[in-house]
Amino acid sequence: MTSDLDIIIAGGGRVGFQTADILADRGHDVTIIERDERIVSEIADEWIATVIRGDATDPEIIEQAGIERADAIAALTGETGLNLAVCLAAGELQPAIRTVARIDSSAAKTYTRFVDAIVFPEQAGARVAANEIIGSDVQTLADVTGNLDIMLVRVAEDAPAAGKQLTDVRFPDGTLIVSDDDGQQVARPDTRLTPGSRYVVALEPDVAEEVMNLMRG
């Protein structure tokens, strides 16, 4: 997946809201479906995403959220059965969509027969949910302390930084490219950002979107 995705999140509670916040900070377009009017009002006040009030298992509500153009849907409510139902309904309406479900048991690996990925936010947190929604091209280490993100980012073929040396790319303050393209050395000024290769990147959250634009396009 690329860095400018249309993502639907079912469930605007703590996990869903935090996941949406992370994804929005990375430059993705997020739509939240939530059936609780109070939670809908609270989310709308934060201005981080489009919010639709309704039942995410209802095909009309999913269509209203833009399922036909969505790249991924994540069902992150506190109800495992509901999350699976949302993902199955979304898959019927848009077979190519990536589906991610929050599961309440770490022994539930068999659910991967029905969805592309499962998350256990009580153990891992919203960052892991965000990573599973996006896929493998950008991964954040979930156990990083403080406010710093450490990511493993694959450089896209048509990204502005692709093929350039670090000295020729104007990364924003608060960014550090840590590794070279094979992970064997610390990055140097003459390190080249090879398209298709992955680099360890440390950054402050408020510059994440700009960095993703440079490395992912």
N, C-alpha and C positions, 0 to 999 in steps of 0.2 A: 504494500500500500504506500501511497505517497503522503506528503505532509499536508494536504489541504482537503480533508475528508468531511463528508456530511455524515454525522453520527446521530443516532436516536438513542436516548437513554430512557428506559422505562423505570420509573421510581425516582422521586426527588428527595428522598430522605438523606441521612447523613452520608452514606456511601455514594449514592447517585449524585448528590450535589457536589461533593468533593471531587468525584471523578470528572464531572462536567467542567468544574472550575479548572482542573489540570489540563483537560483537553482544549478548552477555550484559550488558556494561556499559551498553548502550543500552536495556536492559529487555526484550529479546526472549527467547523460550523456545527454547533450542538443544538439539538432539540430535545427537551425533556417532556415526557408524558407523566402526569401525576394525577391521581384521582382525588386527593385530599385538598379541598379548597384553601385551607389555611396554609398548607405547604406551598401551594401554587402562588399565593400572595407573597410569601416570604421570598421565594425564588425570584419572582418578578421584580422585587425591590432591589435585588443584587445586580440585575442587568447583565448576567453572564450568558444567558441562553434564551432561545425561544421556548416558551412553556405552553403546553396544551393540557387542559384539564380533561381527564377522561380515563377510561379503562383501556389499557394498552393491549388487551387481548381482543378488543373490538376491531375488526378489519377496517371499519370506517375511520376510527381514530388513528390507526397506524397509517392509513393512506393520507389523512390530514397532516400527519407529521412529515410526509414526503418520502414514504418508503420506496417509491419508484426511482428516486435519485440517491438514496442513502447507500453508503459504503459499508456501514456496520450498525448493528443494533445491540445494545447491552441491556439486559433485564436485571436490574440491581435492587429489586424490592427485597423485603425480608421474608418472602414466601417462595420456597423452592419450586413448588408446583406451578405457581403463577409465572415465575420466570421462565420455566420450560415452555409453558403454553404460549407466552409472548414470542419466544424465539421460533417455535414451530409455526406459529401463524405468520410471522415475518418471512420465514423461509418459503412458505407457500406463495406469498404475494410477490416476493423478490428472491428467486432461487440463488442469485449470485451474491447475496448479502452475507457478510460475516456476522455470526451470532455468538454472543457471549452471555452466559448465565451465572448469576450468583447462586451458589449452592451452600446449604448450611451444614454440610458434613464433608470432612476431608476424605471420607471413604467413598465418595460418590463419583469416582473416576468413570464409572460406566455411563454417566450422563454424556460423555463426549461422543457417544453414538448419535446423539440428537442435536448437539451444538458444536460449534467450532472450538470453543474454549470455555472453561469454567474457572471461577475465582472464589476464594474463600476470604472475603474482606476482613472478617474478624481476626484472621491470622496475618494477612498480608497488607491490607490497606488500599486506599483508592489509587495509589500510583501503579500497583500491579494490575488493577482493573483497567486503568487507562492504557497500559502497555498491551494487554491482551486485546483490547478493542482495536488499537492501531495495527497490531501485527508485529513482525520481527524486525522491521527496518529501523525502528527507534526504540530502545529499551532503556528504562531508568532503573538504577539499582535501588531497590526498595528499602534497603537498610541504611541509606545515607542519613547522617545526623544533620541537624540544623536546617538551614534554608537553601543549601546547595544541592543542585541536581547533577548527577553523574550519569551520562547517557552513552550508549553505544549506537552510533549513527552511521547508516550507510549513505554514501554520497550518490545522489541521483545523476544519471547521465547528462541531463540538461540543466543541472543546478548552476547558479552563477559562479560557485566556487570550484566546480568540477575541472580537474586538470591543472589547477593553479597551485603555486607554492604558497605556503602560509604568509610569507612576506607580501604577497600580492593580493591578499584578501583582507578587507577591512572589517574584521569581526568587532562587535561592540565591546566596550569595557564590561568586564564581568564574565568573559569567556576565556577558556583555556583548552586548547587542543592537546590532549595528554599523550596519545600514542601515535606511532606511524601506521602505515596501512596494513602491516602484518602483525602488529601488536608486539613486536620484538624490541622496539626501542622507544624511548621518549621522543615525542615530536620535536623537531628543530625548525628554525626559520625556513630552511630549504625543503622541508617535508612537503611532498606534493599530494594534493587531495585527489586521489585516483578514483574515477567513476566506478561504482560497483564495490569499492572497498569500504570497510567499516573502521571508524575511529572512536576512541574514547574521548568524550568531551565533557568538561566540567563547566557549569554555567550557573548564573543566578537566574531564578525563575522569570524575572521581568524582561530578560533579553532572549528567552527561549524562542519566541516566534521569529525574531530577526535572524537568529542562528539557523533555525530550521529553513527559513527562506533561502539562506545562502547555501546550505548543504543539501537541501531536498528540492528546492525550486518551488 
